[in-house]
């Protein structure tokens, strides 16, 4: 009988030695300690057929064995938990975490709008699908005006078009709000232009408007000079030259000295020494009249800037198409 317990102990140790995981350990538990059909249970059950002396010896041996098996099972279980499933080299550098970023045009828009908000301008948005009235007529550009040619755009229906500039937002806001007014807006614009290094049928503009009694050209100059100095990180000269826009009078174009050649003239600035950045002027009285402003001595200034233009000058980008190709090798530089 006692030989039998020795045999059982040897079997148990052998089975335990072959355990590889939780499931096989459980198998050993069922086989040796299981309530139904486990070896030890069978022995304990068989005790009733033995004589008292044998029953005492055998009972004690079986109980001893049970305790021993349970202790060995617990050890084995702990061993399994301690054994690492895979080996990880914690000293290796981890994989590079790629963090996304804002598109350079979005960055310029946010930086510009943020600047104007700080000096009291309120940010507005307007629709990209516009009517001829807001895009042209209200801006003092009637149907037969030659200025419409330069801003030919995509017509969705008679009188309905994709806005060719952000200036219609001026009209929409003035219709809703009374002066004094300082607003800034930015967004997508469309023109029927063939794509090349400096043209795109879809592009972005930043537009500002200030209407308030007493506003004059020096305010326009001051605000725009401050803005340009804020947005361009290099030093430059600013140049205002007379221009024409139907919705401003007088009108001006603003250029900055070429940062590549310091205004000496190079291929970047077409040998002129200056880069044209934006259009601006004093709001034409007809525009104020069109939105229903009746105050006689009301004046204001407005401006429109190409976002791509700013980004190209700021970062020295030679081709506008790079902004729209979604090539991460380009985008990740900003
Ligand atoms: N809308 C003009 C354009 O797209 C730019 C512009 C010029 C806007 C003068 C203005 C302005 O508000 O006053 O060419």
Boltz pocket constraint, residues with backbone or C-beta under 6 A from the ligand:
constraints:
  - pocket:
      binder: B
      contacts: [[A, 164], [A, 165], [A, 166], [A, 167], [A, 207], [A, 208], [A, 245], [A, 247], [A, 248], [A, 252], [A, 279], [A, 280], [A, 281], [A, 282], [A, 301], [A, 302], [A, 303], [A, 304], [A, 305]]
      max_distance: 6.0
